[in-house]
Amino acid sequence: MLFLLQVLFAIGFLLSSPFYLLKMLRRGNFARGFWQRFGIYSAELRREAGKGGFVWIQAVSVGETRVALLLIERLRRRWPDLRIVLSTTTSTGQTLARKQAPPGVMVIYFPLDFLPCTNRALDLFRPRLVIVVETEVWPTLVLQSQRCGIPVAMVNGRMSEKSFRGYRCLGKLSQRVFGAFDLLCAQGARDAERFRKLGARDAALRTTGSLKFDEAQVPSPVGAQAKEFLRACGVGDGRPVWVCGSTHAGEEEIVFRVFRELRAKFPSLFLVLAPRHPERTKEVLVVAERCGVRVTLRTQPPQPGADGLLLNTTGELKAFYEAATVIFVGKSLRGRGGQNIIEAAATGAPVLFGPAMQNFEAIADDFVRAGAGVQVPDETALGPALEELLAKPERRREIADRARQVIVRGSGAAERTLEAMTGFVTR
């Protein structure tokens, strides 16, 4: 099985490498940590790794990295001397990890899921436990860790219907990989059942809830800087702010159009727009200019006359959510699966999102049923929904209060996850 995986990976990598390299060039900073992706590490890092004994936590991008950082904080609180290495797949996740990881936590790029690369990382860090965050399953890492006698855990595990169907098509490979997990902490009963059908063992399964409820309640470390920047842009107390987070291609034009329509009724409305991928900044600037919206960049000096702010940094979105009057969470209008709404809802502003929430279906359902969020059926409903909320402060407070109750009810996953992991950490 492992041999077949390596053959398939080698073929796939050769075919996709031009696209892979182009994507890295587009995202920037590709040279930093480039060789780490092949399991090749500097002499300094090898010296720091010493004799190993790490808990290795793998997080793909920004959302997973936030969960990993919460888990690290809780692990360190209970076991202060625990050696931890945090790996990320994307450059945005890496940037956040390097900014916010506690002292003593090693931060690296995740090696390609190919046996030579995986083995070099395992030989260097000699982990006592490997933890993957959420839905990404790395077959070579999981199976090779099992072969080496290293326990493997998944935390905050979720499995959408679409992903479930995809994994089922892999048949015995999925059963072999999911069956290799020693601990699989699912967000909900629906996720746990899908993992079970894919081959996860009953003895390994736990339903612990979503760690994002716990993570969302941690204030942003850069909240003061965000408010200061907004003040320099002329956004003082009482001026309404519409924050749009994690938007994807096609959504920015909708946002700018709706914003211009709203400005006719709310002339002082200020827009903060954060594309999911900051490397799309130039593309979004072109859309803004075409739509007649003047925006300033976060990485430039503030412009008091601007209509809005284009957030082209990593790790600051939560801070700007905290300054919002109303929030829209993207990747939800164009059938792409949605983004995490818990972080936005925890800041005390009402949250709107579109119909495409397949990757967060249980969470979206919980918020809608409780009246703790507003799900619009399509892009034409976004403007009227925002207009109502901007005009009715009592409605905003009602939704925010209900969201707070949902978040409090959902909290506790961090402690449950930690309890489930204790035996593996202390072995």
C-alpha positions as CSV (number, residue, x, y, z in Angstrom):
1,M,0.0,0.0,0.0
2,L,2.8,2.4,1.0
3,F,4.8,1.5,-2.1
4,L,1.8,2.2,-4.4
5,L,1.3,5.6,-2.7
6,Q,4.8,6.6,-3.5
7,V,4.5,5.6,-7.1
8,L,1.2,7.6,-7.4
9,F,2.7,10.6,-5.6
10,A,5.8,10.6,-7.8
11,I,3.7,10.6,-11.0
12,G,1.4,13.2,-9.6
13,F,4.2,15.5,-8.4
14,L,6.0,15.4,-11.8
15,L,2.8,16.3,-13.6
16,S,1.8,19.0,-11.1
17,S,5.2,20.5,-10.3
18,P,5.0,23.4,-12.8
19,F,1.7,24.5,-11.3
20,Y,3.1,23.9,-7.8
21,L,6.1,26.1,-8.4
22,L,4.1,28.8,-10.2
23,K,1.7,28.9,-7.2
24,M,4.7,29.3,-4.8
25,L,6.1,32.1,-6.9
26,R,2.8,33.9,-7.0
27,R,2.3,33.6,-3.2
28,G,5.8,35.0,-2.6
29,N,8.5,34.1,-0.1
30,F,8.9,30.8,-1.9
31,A,12.6,30.6,-1.1
32,R,12.1,30.7,2.7
33,G,11.8,27.2,3.8
34,F,11.9,25.8,0.3
35,W,14.2,22.9,1.1
36,Q,12.2,22.1,4.3
37,R,9.4,21.0,1.9
38,F,11.8,18.2,0.9
39,G,12.8,17.3,4.4
40,I,16.1,19.0,4.1
41,Y,17.0,21.2,7.2
42,S,19.7,23.7,8.1
43,A,22.5,22.7,10.5
44,E,21.1,25.2,13.0
45,L,17.7,23.6,13.0
46,R,19.2,20.1,13.2
47,R,21.2,21.2,16.3
48,E,18.0,22.7,17.8
49,A,16.1,19.4,17.2
50,G,18.7,17.5,19.3
51,K,17.5,14.1,20.3
52,G,13.9,14.6,19.2
53,G,11.0,13.6,21.4
54,F,8.7,16.2,19.9
55,V,4.9,16.4,19.6
56,W,4.6,17.2,15.9
57,I,1.5,19.2,15.0
58,Q,0.6,19.7,11.3
59,A,-1.7,22.6,10.3
60,V,-2.4,23.4,6.6
61,S,-3.2,27.1,6.5
62,V,-4.3,30.0,8.7
63,G,-7.5,28.5,10.2
64,E,-5.8,25.3,11.1
65,T,-2.8,27.2,12.5
66,R,-5.0,29.2,14.8
67,V,-6.4,25.9,16.2
68,A,-2.9,24.5,16.5
69,L,-1.7,27.6,18.4
70,L,-4.6,27.2,20.9
71,L,-3.7,23.5,21.3
72,I,-0.1,24.4,21.9
73,E,-1.0,26.9,24.6
74,R,-3.1,24.3,26.4
75,L,-0.4,21.6,26.0
76,R,2.3,23.9,27.4
77,R,0.0,24.9,30.2
78,R,-0.2,21.3,31.3
79,W,3.3,20.1,30.3
80,P,5.6,23.2,30.3
81,D,8.7,21.3,29.1
82,L,6.9,19.5,26.2
83,R,8.9,19.8,23.0
84,I,6.7,20.9,20.1
85,V,7.3,21.3,16.4
86,L,4.6,23.1,14.3
87,S,4.5,22.6,10.6
88,T,2.3,24.4,8.1
89,T,1.7,23.8,4.4
90,T,0.9,27.3,3.1
91,S,3.0,30.5,3.4
92,T,0.1,32.3,5.1
93,G,-0.1,29.7,7.8
94,Q,3.7,29.8,8.1
95,T,3.6,33.6,8.6
96,L,1.0,33.4,11.3
97,A,2.8,30.5,13.1
98,R,6.1,32.4,13.1
99,K,4.4,35.5,14.5
100,Q,2.4,33.9,17.2
101,A,4.0,30.6,18.2
102,P,5.3,30.6,21.8
103,P,9.1,30.7,22.4
104,G,10.7,27.3,22.2
105,V,8.2,26.0,19.6
106,M,9.9,25.0,16.4
107,V,8.1,26.2,13.2
108,I,8.8,24.5,9.9
109,Y,7.2,23.9,6.5
110,F,5.5,20.6,6.1
111,P,7.5,18.2,4.0
112,L,6.0,16.7,0.9
113,D,4.0,13.6,1.7
114,F,6.6,11.4,-0.1
115,L,8.5,8.7,1.8
116,P,12.1,10.1,1.5
117,C,10.9,13.6,2.7
118,T,8.7,12.2,5.4
119,N,11.4,9.9,6.7
120,R,14.0,12.7,7.0
121,A,11.5,14.7,9.1
122,L,10.6,11.7,11.3
123,D,14.3,10.8,11.8
124,L,15.1,14.4,12.8
125,F,12.2,15.1,15.2
126,R,11.6,11.5,16.4
127,P,8.1,12.5,17.5
128,R,6.4,10.8,20.4
129,L,3.0,11.8,18.8
130,V,2.0,13.2,15.4
131,I,-1.1,15.4,15.3
132,V,-2.9,16.5,12.2
133,V,-5.5,19.4,12.5
134,E,-8.9,19.1,10.9
135,T,-9.5,17.4,7.5
136,E,-6.2,17.1,5.8
137,V,-5.1,13.5,5.8
138,W,-1.5,12.8,4.8
139,P,-1.3,9.1,3.9
140,T,2.5,8.7,3.9
141,L,3.0,10.5,7.2
142,V,0.1,8.5,8.8
143,L,1.1,5.1,7.6
144,Q,4.9,5.6,8.1
145,S,4.3,6.9,11.6
146,Q,2.3,3.8,12.3
147,R,5.0,1.6,10.9
148,C,7.6,3.4,13.2
149,G,5.3,2.9,16.3
150,I,4.5,6.6,16.6
151,P,0.9,7.2,17.6
152,V,-1.1,9.5,15.2
153,A,-4.0,11.7,16.2
154,M,-6.4,14.0,14.4
155,V,-7.9,16.9,16.3
156,N,-10.9,19.1,15.4
157,G,-11.7,16.5,12.7
158,R,-14.5,17.4,10.3
159,M,-15.7,15.6,7.2
160,S,-18.1,17.3,4.7
161,E,-20.4,15.2,2.6
162,K,-18.4,16.1,-0.5
163,S,-15.1,15.0,1.1
164,F,-16.7,11.9,2.4
165,R,-17.8,10.9,-1.1
166,G,-14.3,11.6,-2.4
167,Y,-12.6,9.4,0.2
168,R,-15.1,6.6,-0.3
169,C,-14.0,6.4,-3.9
170,L,-10.5,5.5,-2.7
171,G,-11.9,2.3,-1.1
172,K,-9.3,0.2,0.8
173,L,-6.8,3.0,0.8
174,S,-9.1,5.2,2.9
175,Q,-9.9,2.3,5.2
176,R,-6.2,1.7,5.7
177,V,-5.3,5.3,6.4
178,F,-8.2,6.2,8.6
179,G,-7.8,2.9,10.4
180,A,-4.2,3.8,11.3
181,F,-5.3,6.8,13.5
182,D,-4.8,6.0,17.2
183,L,-7.0,8.9,18.2
184,L,-9.5,10.8,16.0
185,C,-11.3,13.7,17.7
186,A,-14.4,14.6,15.6
187,Q,-16.2,17.9,15.8
188,G,-19.7,16.3,15.8
189,A,-21.6,13.1,15.6
190,R,-22.1,13.4,11.9
191,D,-18.4,13.8,11.3
192,A,-17.6,10.8,13.6
193,E,-20.0,8.6,11.7
194,R,-18.4,9.5,8.4
195,F,-15.0,8.8,9.8
196,R,-16.3,5.4,11.1
197,K,-17.6,4.5,7.6
198,L,-14.2,5.4,6.1
199,G,-12.5,2.9,8.4
200,A,-11.7,4.7,11.7
201,R,-11.7,2.3,14.6
202,D,-14.4,2.8,17.3
203,A,-11.7,2.7,20.0
204,A,-10.0,5.7,18.3
205,L,-13.0,7.8,17.8
206,R,-14.0,10.7,20.2
207,T,-16.6,13.4,19.6
208,T,-15.0,16.4,21.3
209,G,-16.7,19.4,19.6
210,S,-15.1,22.2,17.6
211,L,-11.9,23.8,19.0
212,K,-12.8,26.9,17.1
213,F,-15.4,27.8,19.7
214,D,-12.5,27.9,22.3
215,E,-10.1,29.6,19.9
216,A,-12.6,32.3,19.0
217,Q,-12.8,33.6,22.5
218,V,-9.1,34.5,22.6
219,P,-8.7,38.2,21.9
220,S,-6.6,39.2,18.9
221,P,-3.0,40.2,20.0
222,V,-3.1,43.1,17.5
223,G,-6.5,44.5,18.3
224,A,-5.1,47.9,19.5
225,Q,-3.1,48.4,16.4
226,A,-6.1,47.7,14.2
227,K,-8.2,50.3,16.0
228,E,-5.4,52.8,15.8
229,F,-5.1,52.3,12.0
230,L,-8.8,52.8,11.6
231,R,-8.7,56.0,13.6
232,A,-6.0,57.2,11.3
233,C,-8.2,56.5,8.4
234,G,-10.9,58.7,9.9
235,V,-13.0,55.9,11.5
236,G,-13.8,57.0,14.9
237,D,-16.3,55.8,17.5
238,G,-19.8,55.7,16.1
239,R,-18.9,55.3,12.4
240,P,-20.3,52.1,11.0
241,V,-17.8,49.5,9.7
242,W,-18.6,46.6,7.5
243,V,-15.9,44.0,7.6
244,C,-15.8,41.3,4.8
245,G,-13.5,38.4,5.7
246,S,-12.0,35.6,3.6
247,T,-13.5,36.7,0.3
248,H,-12.7,34.7,-2.8
249,A,-12.6,35.6,-6.5
250,G,-15.9,36.8,-7.7
251,E,-17.1,37.9,-4.3
252,E,-15.2,41.2,-4.1
253,E,-17.2,42.7,-7.0
254,I,-20.4,41.8,-5.2
255,V,-19.1,43.4,-2.0
256,F,-18.0,46.6,-3.8
257,R,-21.3,46.9,-5.6
258,V,-23.4,46.4,-2.4
259,F,-21.1,48.8,-0.5
260,R,-21.8,51.6,-3.0
261,E,-25.5,51.0,-2.8
262,L,-25.4,51.1,1.0
263,R,-23.3,54.3,1.0
264,A,-26.4,56.1,-0.5
265,K,-28.3,55.4,2.8
266,F,-25.3,55.2,5.2
267,P,-22.8,57.9,3.9
268,S,-20.3,57.3,6.6
269,L,-20.1,53.5,6.2
270,F,-16.5,52.3,6.0
271,L,-15.5,49.0,4.3
272,V,-12.7,46.6,5.5
273,L,-12.2,43.8,2.9
274,A,-9.8,40.9,3.6
275,P,-9.3,38.5,0.6
276,R,-8.7,34.9,1.7
277,H,-5.4,35.0,-0.1
278,P,-3.4,38.3,0.3
279,E,-1.4,37.6,-2.9
280,R,-4.6,38.5,-4.8
281,T,-4.2,42.2,-3.6
282,K,-3.4,43.6,-7.1
283,E,-6.4,41.7,-8.6
284,V,-8.7,43.1,-5.9
285,L,-7.4,46.6,-6.4
286,V,-8.3,46.5,-10.0
287,V,-11.9,45.4,-9.1
288,A,-12.1,48.2,-6.5
289,E,-11.1,50.8,-9.1
290,R,-13.5,49.4,-11.7
291,C,-16.3,49.6,-9.1
292,G,-15.4,53.2,-8.0
293,V,-14.4,52.3,-4.5
294,R,-11.2,54.0,-3.1
295,V,-9.3,51.7,-0.8
296,T,-6.1,52.0,1.2
297,L,-3.8,49.1,1.9
298,R,-2.9,47.9,5.4
299,T,0.7,47.9,4.4
300,Q,0.6,51.6,3.4
301,P,0.2,54.8,5.4
302,P,-3.5,55.3,6.2
303,Q,-5.5,57.6,3.9
304,P,-8.2,59.5,5.7
305,G,-10.2,60.1,2.5
306,A,-10.5,56.4,1.5
307,D,-13.8,54.6,1.3
308,G,-12.3,51.5,2.8
309,L,-9.3,49.3,3.7
310,L,-7.9,46.4,1.8
311,L,-6.4,44.1,4.4
312,N,-3.4,42.6,2.6
313,T,-1.7,41.1,5.7
314,T,-1.9,37.8,7.5
315,G,-3.0,37.3,11.1
316,E,-4.9,40.5,11.5
317,L,-8.5,39.7,10.4
318,K,-9.7,38.9,13.8
319,A,-8.5,42.3,15.1
320,F,-10.6,44.1,12.5
321,Y,-13.6,41.8,13.2
322,E,-13.4,43.2,16.7
323,A,-13.9,46.7,15.3
324,A,-16.9,45.8,13.1
325,T,-20.5,46.9,13.1
326,V,-21.5,44.1,10.8
327,I,-19.5,41.2,9.3
328,F,-19.8,39.2,6.1
329,V,-17.8,35.9,5.9
330,G,-16.8,35.0,2.3
331,K,-16.3,31.9,0.3
332,S,-20.0,31.4,0.8
333,L,-21.7,33.1,-2.1
334,R,-20.1,31.2,-5.1
335,G,-20.4,27.6,-4.1
336,R,-17.0,27.1,-2.6
337,G,-17.8,25.6,0.8
338,G,-17.7,28.5,3.2
339,Q,-15.3,29.6,6.0
340,N,-15.3,29.6,9.7
341,I,-18.0,32.0,11.1
342,I,-17.3,31.3,14.8
343,E,-14.3,33.7,15.0
344,A,-16.3,36.5,13.5
345,A,-19.4,35.8,15.7
346,A,-17.3,35.9,18.9
347,T,-16.4,39.5,18.4
348,G,-19.9,40.8,19.2
349,A,-21.0,41.9,15.7
350,P,-23.7,40.2,13.7
351,V,-22.4,37.8,11.0
352,L,-23.8,37.2,7.6
353,F,-22.8,34.5,5.2
354,G,-24.0,32.9,1.9
355,P,-25.6,29.6,1.1
356,A,-22.4,27.7,0.3
357,M,-21.4,26.5,3.7
358,Q,-20.7,22.8,3.0
359,N,-17.4,22.7,4.8
360,F,-19.1,24.2,7.9
361,E,-22.6,22.8,7.6
362,A,-23.1,21.8,11.2
363,I,-21.8,25.1,12.6
364,A,-23.9,27.1,10.1
365,D,-27.0,25.1,11.0
366,D,-26.5,25.7,14.7
367,F,-26.2,29.5,14.2
368,V,-29.1,29.8,11.9
369,R,-31.4,27.7,14.1
370,A,-30.5,29.8,17.1
371,G,-31.0,33.1,15.3
372,A,-27.3,33.8,15.9
373,G,-26.3,34.5,12.3
374,V,-27.9,35.6,9.0
375,Q,-27.6,33.3,6.1
376,V,-28.6,35.0,2.8
377,P,-29.9,32.8,0.0
378,D,-27.9,34.6,-2.8
379,E,-26.0,37.7,-3.5
380,T,-29.2,39.7,-4.2
381,A,-30.2,39.3,-0.6
382,L,-27.0,40.5,0.8
383,G,-27.7,44.3,0.5
384,P,-31.2,44.2,2.0
385,A,-30.0,42.1,4.9
386,L,-27.1,44.5,5.6
387,E,-29.3,47.5,5.3
388,E,-31.7,46.1,8.0
389,L,-28.9,45.4,10.4
390,L,-27.2,48.8,9.9
391,A,-30.5,50.5,10.5
392,K,-31.5,48.5,13.6
393,P,-29.0,48.5,16.5
394,E,-31.4,46.4,18.6
395,R,-31.4,43.7,15.9
396,R,-27.6,43.7,15.8
397,R,-27.5,43.3,19.6
398,E,-30.0,40.5,19.5
399,I,-28.1,38.4,17.0
400,A,-24.8,39.1,18.7
401,D,-26.2,38.0,22.1
402,R,-27.6,34.7,20.6
403,A,-24.2,34.1,18.9
404,R,-22.5,34.5,22.3
405,Q,-24.8,31.9,23.8
406,V,-24.1,29.4,20.9
407,I,-20.3,29.9,21.4
408,V,-20.5,29.4,25.2
409,R,-22.5,26.2,24.6
410,G,-20.0,25.0,22.1
411,S,-16.9,25.7,24.3
412,G,-14.9,23.0,26.1
413,A,-13.5,21.1,23.1
414,A,-10.0,22.1,24.0
415,E,-10.2,20.4,27.4
416,R,-11.9,17.3,26.0
417,T,-9.3,17.0,23.3
418,L,-6.5,17.4,25.9
419,E,-8.0,14.7,28.1
420,A,-8.2,12.3,25.1
421,M,-4.6,13.0,24.2
422,T,-3.1,12.7,27.7
423,G,-2.1,9.0,27.4
424,F,-0.3,9.6,24.2
425,V,1.6,12.7,25.3
426,T,2.9,11.1,28.5
427,R,3.8,7.7,27.1
